[in-house]
Amino acid sequence: MPKNIVVILGHPDSRSFCKALADTYIASAKASGHEVRFFPLGALSFDPVLRQGYRSEQTMEPDLVSVQDAIRWAQHVVLVYPIWWGAMPALLKGMIDRVFLPGFAFRYRKDSQFWDRLLAGRSAHVITTMDTPPWYYRLIYRMPSHHQIKKTILEFSGIKPVQITSLGPMRYATSERREQWLQRVARYAAIA
């Protein structure tokens, strides 16, 4: 069954392998009948800093309004980004800080420690690249970025299930290995 899919590229460089992964995902999803909206964060114009925290409202730039609208529209959210220093790039974190706001992604309940997950009914696929071997990232580092994006951002907002694909190590990947990864991502998109 066709879905509405939003793809967000968290790598600021449009020549990156992450961009190739996003392009492959989009092409395969469209070929399978899905509708796709794409946001390469490096090409958007917005301040990634939530200047006053939640103390006061910060006017959202048109590009961020478009991202919010696309997430509302989407049934499936795809994030593609590299793991840098064990975490997502600052640009992606800045977009999340500015977009996943109270009233959009969640709402705290009055006089309660609990909250409403306002983005329920959506699923997500997170595709990451890394120079660290994924097994080392999982066993030694304990996947800090994966836990952050899955548990404390997407699932906190109601997006579930969240699938995470880790591709690496990138630094020594042959062109054949990169092609295998592209084909793998194409298969994921076809069955989104």
C-alpha positions in Angstrom: 0.0 0.0 0.0 1.5 3.4 -1.0 2.6 5.7 1.8 3.4 9.4 2.2 7.1 9.4 3.1 9.3 12.3 4.2 13.1 11.9 3.7 15.4 14.2 5.7 19.1 14.3 4.8 21.0 15.3 7.9 24.4 15.4 6.2 25.2 19.1 5.2 27.2 18.1 2.1 25.2 17.3 -1.0 28.1 15.3 -2.4 28.2 12.8 0.5 27.4 9.1 0.4 24.5 9.9 2.6 23.0 12.0 -0.2 23.5 9.0 -2.6 21.6 6.8 0.0 18.8 9.4 0.2 18.6 9.6 -3.6 18.4 5.8 -3.9 15.8 5.6 -1.2 13.7 8.3 -2.9 13.9 6.7 -6.4 13.0 3.2 -5.1 10.1 4.5 -3.0 8.7 6.5 -5.9 9.1 3.5 -8.2 7.1 1.5 -5.7 4.2 4.0 -5.8 5.0 6.0 -2.6 4.8 9.8 -2.5 8.0 11.4 -1.2 9.0 14.8 0.1 12.7 15.5 0.5 14.5 17.9 2.7 18.3 18.2 2.4 19.1 20.1 5.5 22.3 21.6 4.1 20.3 23.4 1.4 17.6 24.8 3.8 17.8 28.2 5.4 17.2 28.2 9.2 18.9 29.0 12.4 19.7 25.6 14.1 19.9 27.2 17.5 16.8 27.2 19.8 17.8 30.6 21.2 15.5 30.8 24.3 14.8 27.1 24.8 11.1 26.6 25.5 10.9 29.8 27.5 9.6 31.8 24.5 8.4 31.1 21.0 11.0 31.5 18.2 9.6 32.4 14.8 10.1 29.4 12.5 11.7 30.0 9.1 9.6 29.0 6.0 11.9 26.0 5.4 11.2 24.7 8.9 7.5 25.2 8.5 7.7 23.1 5.4 9.5 20.3 7.3 6.8 20.4 10.0 4.0 20.3 7.4 5.7 17.3 5.6 6.0 15.4 8.9 2.3 16.0 9.6 1.6 14.7 6.1 3.9 11.7 6.3 3.1 8.2 7.4 6.7 7.2 7.4 9.8 9.4 8.3 13.2 8.6 7.0 16.4 10.2 8.4 19.7 9.7 6.6 22.9 11.0 8.3 26.4 10.2 9.4 27.5 9.4 12.9 30.1 12.0 13.9 31.7 11.8 17.3 29.2 9.2 18.3 26.2 11.4 17.5 24.2 13.0 14.7 25.5 16.1 13.0 24.8 19.4 14.7 22.6 20.6 11.8 20.2 17.7 12.2 20.1 18.1 16.0 19.4 21.8 15.4 16.5 21.0 13.0 15.1 18.6 15.6 15.4 21.2 18.3 13.5 23.8 16.2 10.9 21.5 14.7 10.0 18.8 17.3 8.4 21.4 19.6 5.8 21.2 22.3 2.4 21.4 20.6 3.8 19.7 17.5 5.7 16.6 18.6 4.5 16.3 22.2 2.4 18.0 24.8 3.0 17.8 28.6 0.0 17.0 30.7 -1.0 19.5 33.3 0.2 18.6 36.8 1.7 15.4 35.5 5.1 13.9 34.6 3.5 12.3 31.5 3.0 13.6 28.0 0.9 13.1 24.9 2.8 11.8 21.8 1.4 14.0 19.0 3.2 12.2 16.1 1.7 8.8 16.8 0.6 6.8 13.8 3.9 7.2 11.9 6.8 4.9 11.5 10.5 5.7 10.9 13.6 4.3 9.4 16.9 5.9 10.4 19.8 5.2 8.1 23.3 6.0 9.4 26.8 5.8 8.1 29.9 5.7 10.3 33.6 5.1 10.1 33.4 3.0 13.2 32.5 -0.7 12.5 28.8 -1.0 13.5 29.6 -4.0 15.8 32.1 -1.8 17.7 29.6 1.1 17.9 27.0 -1.3 19.3 29.2 -3.3 21.8 31.8 -0.7 22.9 30.1 2.6 22.6 26.6 1.3 23.3 25.0 3.2 20.4 24.4 6.6 22.0 23.0 8.3 18.9 20.8 5.4 18.1 19.2 5.4 21.6 18.8 9.2 21.4 17.1 9.3 18.0 14.9 6.2 18.7 13.9 6.5 22.3 14.2 10.2 23.3 13.1 11.8 20.1 11.1 9.7 17.7 9.3 7.3 20.2 9.0 10.1 22.7 7.0 11.9 20.0 4.9 8.8 19.2 6.7 7.6 16.1 6.8 3.9 16.2 8.2 1.4 15.1 11.6 2.9 14.5 14.1 0.8 12.4 17.7 1.7 12.4 20.2 0.7 9.8 24.0 1.2 10.5 26.3 1.2 7.5 30.1 1.1 8.0 32.9 1.4 8.3 32.7 4.0 5.5 36.4 4.9 5.5 37.6 1.6 3.9 34.4 0.7 2.0 35.0 -0.4 -1.6 32.8 0.8 -4.4 31.3 -2.7 -4.5 30.5 -2.5 -0.8 28.9 0.9 -1.3 26.8 -0.4 -4.2 25.6 -3.3 -1.9 24.5 -0.7 0.7 22.7 1.3 -2.0 20.9 -1.8 -3.1 20.0 -2.6 0.5 18.5 0.9 1.0 16.5 0.5 -2.3 15.0 -2.7 -1.0 14.0 -1.0 2.3 12.3 1.8 0.4 10.4 -0.5 -1.9 8.7 -2.1 1.1 8.4 1.0 3.3 
